[in-house]
């Protein structure tokens, strides 16, 4: 997983008035959890936006004063109207302790179901991954080449070396949905397959009737 350097400044006052001043000055109040004590600090909003407005997931190198912490992003609070970042929570990580983070899903391959007229739908765009920091992936790669029409890939179908996915086992990650065009093709194929069989039955019925007529004529005599 890639790293991102974040430089912050320790906060001495964490009250509501002080927090308003922090935001008014173009900074974002933050808290680092997971260590021996919680660390309250602030970071430039411009720097925070570089971290948040990207599909990438990072291991953070947070430098506050003379101390640098390894961490991951745990929670972000946005303004309900402006979407401005109001608060950030980080969690300190250690080389010998597993951690759980959300990472994006990336699909690859030309699904046979899509080739048959279906539509590929990515249901879970992110998955919760549990691993040691050194084994955390930047993304979860899923090959959908063999995914057929109407079929799906669930969490229980995925297995990777070095990390574990902790979402519900029956959660659907990606699936190929049948479109109207695909259903029409299937119906036409079914009708075409049924036609020879129907023709054969009609022929047998006609033959049986033909054999029955001479027998009926003899009985009348």
Buried (B, 14 or more C-beta within 10 A) or exposed (E): BEEBEBBBBEBEEEEEEBBEBBBEEEBBBBBBBBEEEEBBBBBBBEBBEEBEEEEEBBBBBBBBEEEBBBBBBBEBEEEEEEEEBBBBBBBBBEEEEBBBBBBBBEBEEEBBBBEBBBBBEBEBEBBBBBBBBEBBBBBBEBEBEEBBBBBBBBBEEBEEEEBBBEBEEEEBBBBBBBBEEBBEBBEEEEEEEEEEEEEEEEEEEEEEEEEEEEEEEEEEE
